[in-house]
Amino acid sequence: MATKLLSDIVTGGSATSIAAIFTNPFEVLKTRLQVQGELSKAGHAVRYNGLVDCAVKMAREEGILSLQKGLYPGMAYQFFMNGARLGCYPSLKRMFGD
């Protein structure tokens, strides 16, 4: 039972970590645009004109890998938080039934 639980947690954590590779660029872009919005209220100039413009400017000026900033902490977060949640679900379902 314990080995199945551990296996489910590792499988769930791996799945969510791999998903983070694909969703992280959107999180980076969203954060940039949100910060820009807050700074523009304080009188700072607007640098990005939407999601695509933000992605293109980041890739040109900072390199394509800038879209993956913060990937490793994001993967670790996904592994431990959602891996535990997704991993425990099948074991709890087996334990308590459908």
N, C-alpha and C positions, 0 to 999 in steps of 0.2 A: 504494500500500500504506500509506504513512504517513498520507495523508489519511483513509483508511478507518479506520485505528487511532484517529486523533484523533476522528473522527466517532463511533466506537463508545464511546470513553471519555466524550465529552460526553453521548451518549445515556444511557449507564449511570449517569453522575453525576447527570444531570437526573432520571432515574427514581428513584434512591435519595433524592435531595433532596426530591422531591415526596412520597415515602413518609414521610419524616421529619415532614412537616406533620401526618400522621394518627397517627403513633406517638408523637410527642413528648409529648402530654398524659399518656399512660400511663407514660412514663419519669419525668415530673415527679411524678406521683402515687406511683409505686413508690419514688422517692427520698425523698419526704416520709415515707412509711410506714416505710421502712427506718431513716431517721434517728430517727423517733419511737421505734421499737423499741429502738434503741441508747440513746437518752436515758432511756427508761423504766427500763432496767436500772440507770441511775445515780440513779434516784429522781425524775425529772421526771414531771410529770402527763401522762397520755395525752390527746391532743387529738382525734384522729381515730379513728372506730370503723369502719374499713374503707375500701375504695376509693371507694364512692359517697359516703359521708359526707365523705371528704377532698375529693372533687371539688366537692361542693355548698358546703362551707365555704370553700374557696378561691375559688370563683366569687363567692360573696356578699361575702366580706370583702376580697378583693384584686382582684376584677374577673375577668371571663371570660378575659381575655388572660393572666392569671397561669398558666393551664394550658399556655401556650406559652412559659414562661420557658426560656431557653437554646436557643431554636429556631435562631437563626442559626449559632451554633457547631456545633450538631448537624447542620444542613444542610451546612455546609462539611466537616465530618468525613465525612459520608456521601458527598458528592460526590468528595472526593479518595481516600478509602480504598476504598470499594466501587465507585466509578465506574471507578477504575483496574482493579480486579479484574474487574468485569463487562465493561469495555471491552476488556481484553486477551484475554479468553477466546475470542471469535469469531475474532480475528486469529491466535491460537495454534492454534486448531482448523483454520483454513484452511491455516496453515503446515505443521502436522504431520499433517493428515488426521484422519479420525474414528478 
